[in-house]
Amino acid sequence: MTDTLFRLDGQAAIVTGGGRGLGRAMALALAGAGADSVVVARREDDLAQTVAAVQALGRQCHAVAGDVADPATATHAVEAAVREYGRLDILVNNAGAYAMGPTEATELEVWHRILEVNLTGSFLFAKAVIPVLKAAGRGKIINLASILGRTGVAEAAAYCTAKGGVILFTRSLAAELAPHGIHVNAIAPGLFNTDMSAGVFDNPAFLEQIMAGIPRGQHGEPEDLAGTVVYLASAASDHLIGQTLHVDGGSSIA
Ligand SMILES: NC(=O)c1ccc[n+]([C@@H]2O[C@H](COP(=O)([O-])OP(=O)(O)OC[C@H]3O[C@@H](n4cnc5c(N)ncnc54)[C@H](OP(=O)(O)O)[C@@H]3O)[C@@H](O)[C@H]2O)c1
């Protein structure tokens, strides 16, 4: 039984922010477990690279270019999954945006945008997939939070607020959808080496400070999320509802 517990053969996923970074790594992990995917981001060249990488693993992948804050993008992604694969099983709400700076200097547009991409985008995609998952009587929704959505840090109020919102959105949605066989959980990554965290990796003193707080002694690489996303997308996690898994080398336990 355990040899098929983590398999996703024949299933179909939507991965937002699948153009690069953690989203691309998770699309590849899902493909490795047998799932086809629709990847969503704004940059078509990035999406084309993810499509080629998934196809190289022998699975299908289609790109939908668009902004996750636009409701039409979610509609297009669901239509693409149903048209290309005839089904939809998994949503990974991964697209995210980060901003730093003192709160009094944060423009209202920036505040709105960070909430819109990280939180409202997750709502819009969940809203779009729920009818399809309900009709199937099963499904998995995986939201990307952050350890910063749990602890809060100075000068990242919009991002921390948005990610804290993602954690509560996950719990609320999980309670609402579990009776329909739809399982909702979140991943809260610690520091991972992607474009989003370039500002940390380009600042040796800041990087050293963060590394000192990671018990494992190393930051994450995108591939370090592979096991977690396959677990949350598969039958292996069927009794896990509304949880946020901190994948952070232990930084959140300190
Ligand atoms: N890296 C970390 O250390 C870290 C830690 C904790 C949590 N996270 C979270 O993990 C997720 C992935 O982060 P990452 O590090 O992989 O980021 P990344 O390297 O910046 O990649 C973000 C992806 O999301 C897409 N995206 C951004 N804004 C979008 C929008 N408005 N509409 C559609 N797509 C959009 C980007 O493509 P386009 O720009 O082409 O649209 C890109 O494909 C995010 O939710 C992030 O907050 C990351």
The ligand as a Tripos MOL2 file, in Angstrom:
@<TRIPOS>MOLECULE
LIG
   48    52     1     0     0
SMALL
NO_CHARGES

@<TRIPOS>ATOM
      1 N1         12.2120   32.0770   -1.4040 N.am      1 LIG1
      2 C1         11.9610   32.0850   -0.1050 C.2       1 LIG1
      3 O1         12.8930   32.1670    0.7380 O.2       1 LIG1
      4 C2         10.5370   31.9890    0.3900 C.ar      1 LIG1
      5 C3         10.3460   31.8840    1.7760 C.ar      1 LIG1
      6 C4          9.0490   31.8000    2.2760 C.ar      1 LIG1
      7 C5          7.9830   31.7970    1.3970 C.ar      1 LIG1
      8 N2          8.1950   31.9010    0.0500 N.ar      1 LIG1
      9 C6          7.0160   31.8980   -0.7980 C.3       1 LIG1
     10 O2          7.1140   30.8590   -1.7570 O.3       1 LIG1
     11 C7          6.4500   31.2470   -2.9570 C.3       1 LIG1
     12 C8          7.4110   31.1180   -4.1370 C.3       1 LIG1
     13 O3          8.5060   31.9910   -3.9000 O.3       1 LIG1
     14 P1          9.8340   31.9740   -4.7890 P.3       1 LIG1
     15 O4         10.9470   32.1800   -3.8390 O.co2     1 LIG1
     16 O5          9.8390   30.8120   -5.7080 O.co2     1 LIG1
     17 O6          9.6190   33.3390   -5.6110 O.3       1 LIG1
     18 P2         10.2110   33.8020   -7.0190 P.3       1 LIG1
     19 O7         11.5060   33.1180   -7.2770 O.co2     1 LIG1
     20 O8         10.1580   35.2720   -7.0010 O.co2     1 LIG1
     21 O9          9.1210   33.2430   -8.0540 O.3       1 LIG1
     22 C9          7.8080   33.7030   -7.9600 C.3       1 LIG1
     23 C10         6.9590   33.1200   -9.0670 C.3       1 LIG1
     24 O10         5.6540   33.6850   -8.9310 O.3       1 LIG1
     25 C11         5.3150   34.3670  -10.1270 C.3       1 LIG1
     26 N3          4.5320   35.5400   -9.8140 N.ar      1 LIG1
     27 C12         4.8780   36.5910   -9.0270 C.ar      1 LIG1
     28 N4          3.9030   37.5080   -9.0170 N.ar      1 LIG1
     29 C13         2.9190   37.0260   -9.8200 C.ar      1 LIG1
     30 C14         1.6510   37.5110  -10.2300 C.ar      1 LIG1
     31 N5          1.2000   38.6890   -9.7990 N.pl3     1 LIG1
     32 N6          0.9030   36.7590  -11.0690 N.ar      1 LIG1
     33 C15         1.3640   35.5660  -11.5180 C.ar      1 LIG1
     34 N7          2.5340   35.0490  -11.1600 N.ar      1 LIG1
     35 C16         3.3070   35.7790  -10.3210 C.ar      1 LIG1
     36 C17         6.6480   34.7320  -10.7660 C.3       1 LIG1
     37 O11         6.5430   34.8720  -12.1610 O.3       1 LIG1
     38 P3          6.3060   36.2740  -12.9270 P.3       1 LIG1
     39 O12         7.1510   37.3000  -12.2430 O.co2     1 LIG1
     40 O13         6.6940   35.9610  -14.3280 O.co2     1 LIG1
     41 O14         4.8440   36.5420  -12.8180 O.co2     1 LIG1
     42 C18         7.4710   33.4870  -10.4380 C.3       1 LIG1
     43 O15         7.2040   32.4540  -11.3640 O.3       1 LIG1
     44 C19         5.9450   32.6710   -2.7190 C.3       1 LIG1
     45 O16         4.5940   32.6450   -2.3110 O.3       1 LIG1
     46 C20         6.8280   33.1690   -1.5960 C.3       1 LIG1
     47 O17         6.2320   34.2050   -0.8680 O.3       1 LIG1
     48 C21         9.4350   31.9910   -0.4620 C.ar      1 LIG1
@<TRIPOS>BOND
     1     1     2 1
     2     2     3 2
     3     2     4 1
     4     4     5 ar
     5     4    48 ar
     6     5     6 ar
     7     6     7 ar
     8     7     8 ar
     9     8     9 1
    10     8    48 ar
    11     9    10 1
    12     9    46 1
    13    10    11 1
    14    11    12 1
    15    11    44 1
    16    12    13 1
    17    13    14 1
    18    14    15 2
    19    14    16 1
    20    14    17 1
    21    17    18 1
    22    18    19 2
    23    18    20 1
    24    18    21 1
    25    21    22 1
    26    22    23 1
    27    23    24 1
    28    23    42 1
    29    24    25 1
    30    25    26 1
    31    25    36 1
    32    26    27 ar
    33    26    35 ar
    34    27    28 ar
    35    28    29 ar
    36    29    30 ar
    37    29    35 ar
    38    30    31 1
    39    30    32 ar
    40    32    33 ar
    41    33    34 ar
    42    34    35 ar
    43    36    37 1
    44    36    42 1
    45    37    38 1
    46    38    39 2
    47    38    40 1
    48    38    41 1
    49    42    43 1
    50    44    45 1
    51    44    46 1
    52    46    47 1
@<TRIPOS>SUBSTRUCTURE
     1 LIG1         1 GROUP 0 **** ****
